[in-house]
Amino acid sequence: MNEDSEEGLSPALQTEHSAVVTLHPHAERSQHLRILEAILFAATEPVSLEKFAEHLPDTADIAVLLDDLRENYANRGVNLVQLAGKYMLRTAEDMAFVLRKDIQEQKLLTKAGLETLSIIAYHQPVTRAEIEDIRGVAISKGTLDTLLDIGWIKMRGRRKTPGRPVTYGTTEAFMQHFGLNDITDLPGLQELKAAGLLEGNLPPGFDVPVPKAPNDLTADEEPLDGTEQIPLDMHLPDPDAAVVPEEAPEVLGVPVAEES
């Protein structure tokens, strides 16, 4: 801004403008950090790098600034975390007990639901028939509906095979709930064994697939056609699938974050 354009400004605004122009690099960086912090504090959902960029000059190195903020918050009651490629402030894990409700609302998820969710997470994109083939038993009608209702899975597309079965994958809400930045952060074979979730004597050649969740449809998928929300359409059996017995549900209480 030149002198002529400053003539119409009040003395206070002229002073503020001059301060911005002559801002010391260190002060400028501090201001950028404050802007990021304000955005994160006000956000109701994880924030993308693109959203941060809307509020900062092109010269700002947002990734470096976020790393600095993450370090600053490392030993505080809240931490800066990266989930599904976005950023948010979250209560430190060791402080969760402070905010735990006396009565925690739970949604009931069957053992079949947990197994189905695990299969979708590790094998996506996957169809209902493929899930049943991996589990060895049929999926009850409500299992996929429950996971869809919670928001942890979504209908991705349709497989380019006879019957055009719906393919399923995990959602950003799944990543956020389980604290994952990327789907590849899911535990592998050794991690599952170390956590006691797999038996020590596994069959020869047993392995845990490397999870992947492509954002775009794969070569053997085609877009949804808009009829998938019809309840019966989601649960039509695959004519080529083997008939397997449906197991009795074992109900487990799985905490799900709910707005109160």
ZINOR-V493327 format. One record per pair of residues at least 24 apart in sequence whose C-alpha atoms are under 6 Angstrom apart, sorted by the first residue. I is the first residue (numbers start at 1). J is the second residue. Records with the same first field share a line. If there is no record, write none. Layout:
BEGIN
I = J + J
END
This chain:
BEGIN
40 = 88
46 = 86 + 87 + 88
47 = 86 + 87
48 = 86
82 = 181
83 = 176 + 180 + 181
84 = 181 + 182
85 = 181
106 = 255
108 = 252 + 253
109 = 251 + 252
110 = 250 + 251 + 252
111 = 250
113 = 143
120 = 169
121 = 170
122 = 211
124 = 169
125 = 167 + 168 + 169
126 = 167 + 168
127 = 166 + 167
137 = 244 + 245 + 246
138 = 244 + 245 + 246
157 = 222 + 223 + 224
158 = 221 + 222
159 = 220 + 221
160 = 220 + 221
184 = 211
END
